[in-house]
Amino acid sequence: MIKQRILITGALGQLGVSLIRVLSKRSDTYILATDINAPKEEIDVDFECVNALDTNRLEELIVQQKIDCIYHLAAILSAKGEKNPFQSWHVNVNSFQVTVELAIKHKVQRVFWPSSIAVYGEDKNPINAPQQVDMNPLTMYGVSKLACEKLMIYYHQKFNLDIRSLRLPGVLSSDPAGGGTTDYAVEMVQAVKNGKDYTCFLAPQTELPMIYIDDVVIAIEQLMESNLSNQERAHSYNIMGFSLTPAMLESQLHKMGYPAEVHYAPDYRQQIAESWPRTIQDQFARDHWGWAPQFDLEKSIKQMTP
């Protein structure tokens, strides 16, 4: 018997692909994946090409498929967002509004939406940045994510919407990245694994918090299944696995037997990275629902280079 019926927007991105791999193995779960583009490879769940801003079509699908849980992942990431900030705001904030409005209207039981460490600004807490602090993001991606964090709290308080969130650092995975400032890590591993030199768009000592994709999926599962109080639901929880610089990643790859050279040519993404914290506190997640990472840097790379 199907106990949960899930809609995923932006399902073909780095996070969506990994979530589908895990959630599709549940015999009691139906999944409808949506994205603005068609999948290049066959996926194991039902799929519809839908723009996350298309209120009418999404509403039809929610009603037809009796959706009771939404994972809203559609977004324009930090680096792409700076090239077209107006589009970034439109997609990131308005698609969030569409999802929330439909969830409230059709009494969807639970919503997941990912935020980002981009909500922090360079003037605040670069080391061990706390869960709750004044934030002054310097990118449109960060501004849009912070706006939606505030909206998330508002809709929870006004409509009792059960919407849950993680504030994600850079994500390492074997799947292609999608226009973020921490994409260098995925790109470097893939290039060096294939014996190719890599030119990194960040300076070698640029430290940022990172996490392996399997830890993200585990965290999402734990968060969505936890019996949280009303107060605990209204957070976008910090999580991280380890801090990383491009030089540290290069060194680890060399230790593991990948000799390809890494060159450095910082571009506009360097300024974005410097506005983010180097490490973040995730004690709220540990206290509220038992979060703990399972992957360090070496274990992450081993998973990416089988």
Secondary structure by P-SEA (a helix, b strand, c coil): cccbbbbbcccccaaaaaaaaaccccccbbbbbbcccccccccccccccccccaaaaaaaaaaaacccccccccccccccccccaaaaaaaaaaaaaaaaaaaaaacccbbbbbbccccccccccccccccccbbbbccaaaaaaaaaaaaaaaaaaacccbbbbbbcccccccccccccccaaaaaaaaaaaacbbbbbcccccbbbbbbcaaaaaaaaaaaaacccccccccccbbbbcccccaaaaaaaaaaacccbbbbbbbccaaaaaaacccbbbaaaaaacccccccccaaaaaaaacc
